[in-house]
């Protein structure tokens, strides 16, 4: 679908906490459509598990009220609106975009196991060739049935430089419990996505909530996800040297919230906070001095130990948003995919991430969810993250 409207690009958002699904749909559709000034080119809906059993009705009624079939959505444990996060209560957040001149292609992807390992079905023919510069993908997936890492690895190889933002459905602890929306129907498996190209760009802010400790070190011996040596010494020896130089409070974080950041792009003179893909430390062998992490690692890569707490997460998000707010043109809307381990599980106050965006950009139309895996780029490559706030900011160009 290509938008032919001549108006300036704009977004609108609305949030309802009405537990009645049909009433909530009416509330958000009327408010967001009035704010937008007419039907949207793209609609995204994020709804709490209270509305999951009515997901088919939600999708059909939203399409009818909005005057579009270009609707994507997902269920979530907690839901994000403009400046607000609704945790563990009924909520429906609707986000609309009008993007003049943009080509918008919705799709439903499914994973199929093959003798070669696997394949993704559902790519439309119009996306088979080269993708225009500046195009991007918004992706919502079911964590039980869709291997998002597999898709992103393929994207990084076949579509370098194309940013992917999104999140995995949350709220259900078993297969079949989540719902995805595509047009007027609800789906229980796979992933739904929209490819966008044309005079709209997506800028991303991916805040992993960590701060580095010590200094960057080169991996000199590793096997799969186990780091045996850093800088020619056992990894644990290097960690102990860093630990001994830290203040007491930081030492406690090393004991309870230790991570390793892997540099994504090695072609830099110096590495800063946003240059690392942060992964959990999942084990330490005190006998061999090896450190196991939640990612594959190889000799020659640069890593740095990190710690995570609410102060680190707060400071990093604010710093990244402040930098994004200084860039032009200003965004006209945004999406927030934040981890279901953030919110009041990480921060002492409610609405932390949504309010941080509002302070940085003012009343920017925002929607999203607390995800079971957040998607966003680091160093021009796309990854699935944990404990992360992944923000997509949309701006008109040309």
N, C-alpha and C positions, 0 to 999 in steps of 0.2 A: 504494500500500500504506500502511495506517495501523497503527502499532504500538498494541497494546492492553494491553501488559504494564503492571503497576502498580509495577514497581520503579523506583528512582532511575536517572536517565540515567547511563550509564557507557560507557567505551571500553576496549579491550584491544588489544595489539599483540604481534607476535612476528616474529622474523627468523631465517632459516636461510641458511647459506652452503653447504649441500649441493648439489653439482653435479647430482645425480640429481633430476629434476623431481618425480617421484611421491613420493620420500622427503622432499624439501623441503616439498611441499604437506602431507603428513601431519604433519611436525614443526610447522609454523606453525599449522595448523588445530587440532591437539590442544592446543597451548600457549595459543593466543589464546582458544579456546572455553572452556577450563577457567578461564582468568582472568576471562572475561566471565560465566561461570556459566550458559551455555546458548547457544542459537542467537541470532545477531545480527539486527537490523533492517536493517543495511547493512554490507557488507564491501567493502574496497578492497584490491587486490593490486598490488604494484609488483615487477617482476621484471627481472633483468638479461638481456642479449641471449643469454646462455648457455641460457636457457629458451625463447627465442622459437619455435623449431621445435616445441616441445611445448606451445604456448600453448593449443590446444584441449583437450588432456588436463588441463592445469593448471586451466582454468576449470571443466570438468565435474567433476573430482575435488574441487575446493574447494567447489563448490556442494553436492555430495553429503555431504561431511564436515561442512560447517557447517550444513546443513539450511536453506539459503536459496537463492533465485535472484536476490536483490538484490545482485549482485556487479558491481563496476566494477574495471577495472585497465588497466595499460599497461606496456609494456616501457621500459627505461631504460638508459642507458650506465652509470650508477652508482645505487645504491639506498640509501635512508635508513631507519634503524630508530630505536628509542628510544636517544638519546645516541650513535648510531653512524652512520657513513657508509662504505659498502663500495664502493670504487672499482675498476672494471675487473676484478672477480672475480665468480664466481657468487653470486647473492643473490636471495632472495625475502622480501619484507616484506609482512606481512598486518596490516590494521587493521580492527577491528570496532567497531561502535557499536550500543548499545541505547538508543533514544530513545522512552520511553513517550509515547504520545499524538501523536507526530509523523506527518505524512503525507509519505511518501517516494516519489518518482516517478522511476524510471530512464528514460532515453531515448537513442536513437541518432540523431544529427543528421548530415545529409549536405548538401553544397553543390551546388546546381544552377544552371548558368548560364542566364539568361533574357534576352530582348531588353531588359528594364529594368535588367539588370546582374547579378542573381543572387537566389537565394532559398534558404532553409534548410528542408529537409524533415525530418520526424521529430518535430515537436512533438505530443505526445498531446493528445487533446480536453480532458482535465481541466485542462490548463494554458492553455486558450484565453481564459479570462476574467481578471478581476482576481486578482492574486497576493496572498495575505495579508501583512500587515505583518510584517517580520522574516524573511521567507523568503529563501533563498539558493540558489546553484547551485555545485556542484562539477563541474568540467569537465576532461576528459582528451582531448587531440586529437592527430591525426596532422599534422605540420607540412607534409607534401607535398600533402595532399588537402583540408585544412580551413582556410579563411581565418578564423582566430579574431578578427582585428581587425574583420572584417565583422560577426560575431556580437556582439562587445562594443559596437560603435557602435550597433547596433540595440537592445541591452539598455539602454545609457545613455539612449537616446531614449525607448524604449517602456516600460521598467521602471526608472525612476529610483530610486535608493536601494537596489536589489537588488544585493548583493555577489556577485561571482563569484570563486572561487579555483580554482587548478588549474595544470596544466602540460602542455606538449607532449611527446609521446613522443620519445625520443632513442636514440642508439646505432646507427641505420642512416643511411647516407649516400645512399640512393636510395629512390624510391617503392616501396611494397610490402614494405619490410623491417621496419617496426615492426608491433606488434600491440596492439590494444585489446581489453579483455574487457567483455562485457555478458552477465550471466547465465552460462550454461554454454557460451558460444561465443566464439571469437576473431574479430576483425575486422581488416582491413588498411587501411580507409579511414574518413574522417569523424571524428566525435568522439562520445564517450560522456559522459553527464552524469547527475546526479541532482539533482532539485529537492527541497528540504526545507522544510517549514513546520510550525508548531506550537510546542510549549513548549521549543524549543531554538534558541539563537542562535549565530551565528558572529561572532567578533571577529577582525579581521585585523591582522597586522603585516607591512608591506611595506618591506623594507630594500633600497634601491637601491645601497648601497655607496659613496656619494659624499659629499663635503662641499663646501659652497659657498665660492667665493672672490669677493672684491670685494663689490659691492652689487647689489641688484635694479635692473634697468634696463627701461625701457619701449621696446618695439619701435616705431620711428617710420617705418620703411620695410621692407617685406618682400614677397616673391613666392614662393608655394608653400613650399618648404623652405629658402629662402635669406633670411637676415637681412642687409639692406643697411645699415640704420642703427639705432642704439640711442641713445636720448636725444638725437636730432638730429645725432649724429656717426656716421661709418662704424663698423661693428661692430668692425673690426680695430683702429681707433684706441682705442676703449674697452678692448679686450682688452689692448693694449700698455700702457695706463696702469695697468691692474690688475697686469699682469706685472711692470712695473718696481718696484712696491711690495712684491712678494713676496720671501721669503727664497729662497736658491738652490735648496733642495730642492723647494720648491713650484714654482719656475720649471721644473725638470726635469719635473714632473708635467704642467704645462701643455703642454709639448712632446710628451709621450708619452701622456697619458691625460686629454685635455680633453673635457668634456661641457657641454651647456647644459641647464639645468632650466627648464621652462615652468610657471608657476603655473597650477594647475588651477582654483582658485576665486579670482577677483579680489576678492571681497567681504570683504576682511580689512584691518585697519589695518596689520598687519605680517606678513611671511612668514617662516616657519621652515623647517627642513630637510625635514620631511615634507610640505610643501605643494607641492613641485615634482615634475613628471614629467620624469625625466632621460632625455635622448637623446644619442647620439653626435654629435660634430662630425665630419663626413665630408669636409669640404674648406674651404680658406681661399683666397680670391683676393687676393693681395697687391697687385694693381693697383687693383681697385675697392674693396678693404676689406670685401668681403662674406664672410659665414660661412655655410656650408651645414650643416644638421643632419638627422638621421634622423627628421624629423617635419614636418608642415605647420605654418606659423606665419603670423600675421597682425598687422598694425599694431594697437597698443593693448594687446597682451598683455605681461605682465611676465615677464622671464626673468632668470636669473642663471647665470654661468659656474660650473662644478663641476669637481673633479678626483676621480679614483678611484685608490685603492691599498688594500693590505690593512689598513693602519692605519685609514683612513677607513671601510672596510667593517666592520671589527671594532667600532669605536667606535659607529657608527650602529646596528648590530644590537643591541648590548648596551643602548644607551640606549632603543631602542624596546621591547625585551623587558622591561626594568626598569619602564617606564611601564605596560605591559600587566599585569605581575604585581601591581601595586598596586590593580588594579580588582577589583570583586566583581560577581557570584560568581566563584569560582575555576574555571578550565576543567577538564573531566574528560578531555579528549583533544585532539589536534591533528594537523594535516597540514603537512608541509614540502615546498615545491617550490622547489628551489634551482638556480641556473644551473649548467650543465655547465662553465662557465668559472670557477666558484668551487672549493670543495674545495681539494685540494693544488695546483691550478693558480693559485689566488689566495693562499692562506694557507700559512704555513710549517709548520703543524701539521695533522694529520688530524682529521676529525670536527668541524671548527670550528663550523658552524651548528647541528648536532644537539646538540653539547655546550653551546652557548650557551643553547639552549632548556632543557636539563636543569638548568643552573645557575639559571636564572630560575624554573622551575616545579617542580623536583624530578623524580621518576620519572613524568612525564606520558607516557601511551601515544602514540607518534609513529610515523608512517610517511610515505614519500614517495619522491621520486626527484630526480636531477639532470636538469633539463628542458632542452629546446631552445627555451625561451621560457616565462616564468613569468607566471601570470595573477594579478592582484590589484588592489584598488581604491586609488586616490589621490584624496583630496578627493571621495569619494562617486561617483566614476566609475571604471569598470573598464578596465584596459589590459593589453597584453602587454608584458613587460619583458625586459631582458637584464642579466646579471650581478647578479641580484636574488635575495634570499631572501624568498619569499612564504609566510607562515604563516597558517593558519586555526586558531583556538582556539574550542572548542565548549563552551557552558555551558547549563545548564538554567535555565529561567525559569518563574515561576508556581508 
